[in-house]
């Protein structure tokens, strides 16, 4: 039997803006597209995230960790903290940014930018004591228009243990060695997206894969097409590039192993698409997303799970198809309630999401989409969560923008255990290595570990 919210009345405030009509139509569309009401078991396809190579599994080499799904291995991580309890060190971070830390060995890497976007850079810290080892600036570029919840350093970098790869929108993509020396830099030109860029690059074998959707609104706005591109990680040479139709999107691609081949999955406005990583050719597409999509897909049980923006649907799609698979490969979908910004979390037999438009966490059965329960996390608040959840030692951690971490027992219990507070505003997702949490707040980098 489903457990429902103790207080089921949630007052939702809608703010009229030029996108409102499109958003409403997209949400209504999610109720009626072909296949959207089906609920059947996934196929027997072997589907998984492409595992990290070499030592990457021992560290936190990219946003959402080595699994790229927010799943933390190992033990010894503190379950409780405050602004003083279990704080190993706290150091100031210059500039402003919402990117997450990445970690390799004793190095922690972070991106940051001046408030006006005039300077953007990569920072390197010693993770044992938080000392700043070096800072390398990216060649300058005109600042884009960004939303108040975005920044000029919102894309998280990635590393292969030899180089750091960081994306800065109009300031391009840069590769640095571990001493901060620039290996190569690519300028993609001016990025025109009304809230600014925000997606993170994907390291897949010998290449960096990045997709950037673009669109402008208002009088005289240009219909800029987006792109998905593969870059040789050693030389910066462009391996392939494909145009994408003009539309908004802030997501990050993932590499998914589907039986004997790999698909690059992109979840963005209106559509989910799969690309061939070697050629860039589109393999399949699936309709059903709303117009504004930020969450990164997660993978398991023979399916790819994609959450749609502004409390739209979550779709469970079987990969491995060809062409338009909307009517054939959607296993289940929710009508609404998905995250706008945070990505979903798949743990065991269940998938967890946070509706950041109303501060409500939900749990669904991953194979069927059955709603297991919902929990209100704090006061109802529009766009109150930005960090993506993580699963650590059998607990799920949802962190809101005020730095409050809601510690949840997973299904079948699915209830709130307790709340931690770091005491600072925080929009970035954490990094976790060797029993330590690494938080990036608005002004500090904080290490949490057992005293």
Secondary structure, DSSP 4 states (H G I P E B T S, - for coil): --B--SS----------TTHHHHHHHHHHTTTSTTTT------S--EEEPPPPGGGGGSB-STTTTTTSSEE-SS---S---SSTTEEEEEE--SB--PPPEEETTEEEEEEE-TTSS-EEEEEEETTT--EEEEEEPPP-PPPP--TT--TT-S--EE-SSEEEEE-GGG-EEEEETTS-EEEEE------BTT------EEETTEEEEEE--B--STT-----EEEEEEETTT--EEEEEEE-S-------EEEEETTEEEEEEE-SSEEEEEETTT--EEEEEE---S---PPPEEETTEEEEEPTTT--EEEE--S--EE-TTTSEEEE-SS---SSSPPEEETTEEEEEETTTTEEEEEETTT--EEEEEE-SS--TT-B-SPPEEETTEEEEEBTTSEEEEEEPTTT-EEEEEEE-SS---SPPEEETTEEEEE-SSEEEEE---
